[in-house]
Amino acid sequence: MRDVKTEEERRKTLLKYLPLQYLNIEDKIKPSESGWRGRYYDICLNSQYNDENRESVVVQYLESLVWTFHYYFGSILSWDWFYQYEYGPTCLDIYNYLEDNANTGASMRVKMTYDINKIKGTFKLGKPVKQQELLIMVLPLESQKYMINNFKQVYNNNDIIKSYFPSKYRIAIPYHSMYWECHPILPIINRDIIKKCMKGVYLTQDEQKRNMMGVDFVK
C-alpha cells in the first residue's frame, strides 16, 4: 500500500491481491500434515479421495497433455474433449497410476515404461462447434450484443441455457496469488443442448455467413 494515495486505489489494490486475503482456505488443506491429499481433493476438486476419483482425475490430466501436444504440434484429436476438473491431481497420484498401469515385461517381474501415446486412441474426433454456437458458450451475458440478434429467444425459452449464465458464482482461489489467476467455477456447458436450442432460430444473412464452417489450414 506504499504507493496508494486514495481509497479507490486502496480497494483496487486489495482486489488485485484478493487470494492473499483468503489463505485460510489453503490452511485447511495443510499439505505438511498427514491426510492432506484427501483435504486437497475435497476443497479443490470437490470430490472424495478414493481410487475411482483419483484414477478419473489422473486419466483426464494425462489426456490433457496428449490433447494439447497434438493440438499444437500435429492435428486435433477431438473437438469435444475438455478437462473437467478445476485443479490437477497430485504428483504422487500420477506416479502411482503410471506404476500400476505399466506393461509387464517377459520375465513378469520387470515393469516396462508406461506408454502415454496409447491414450491417443481414446479420443473421438467429432465436429467443430459452429461459430454462433461458440459465442453463446464462451461469452458472458453482458456481451450478448456480440452474439446472434435473436439470442434472447434462445435464452428466454430454455432454463438450462439460463443456468449457463449465473449471476453469482465461486472462483478458484486456492494456490493462486493474483486475482486474475482465479478462474470462475461455472456450470459445464452441454454443446448438444446449445445446438438443439439454435435450431429454428432465425439468423441474419451476415450471421449465416459467419456461421459457415471453413477449411482447416495446416502449415
Buried (B, 14 or more C-beta within 10 A) or exposed (E): EEEEEEEEEEEEEBEEEBBEEBEEEBEEBEEEEEEBBEBBBBBBBEBEBEEEBBBBBBBBBBBBEBBEBBEEEEEBBBEEBEBEBBBBBBEEBBEBBBEEBBEEEEEEEEBEEBEEEEBBEEBEEEEBBBBBBBBBEEBEEEEBEEBBBBBEBBBEEBEEBEEBBEEEEEBBBBBBEEBEEBEEEBEEBEBEEBEEBBEEBEBEEEBEEBBEEEEEEEE
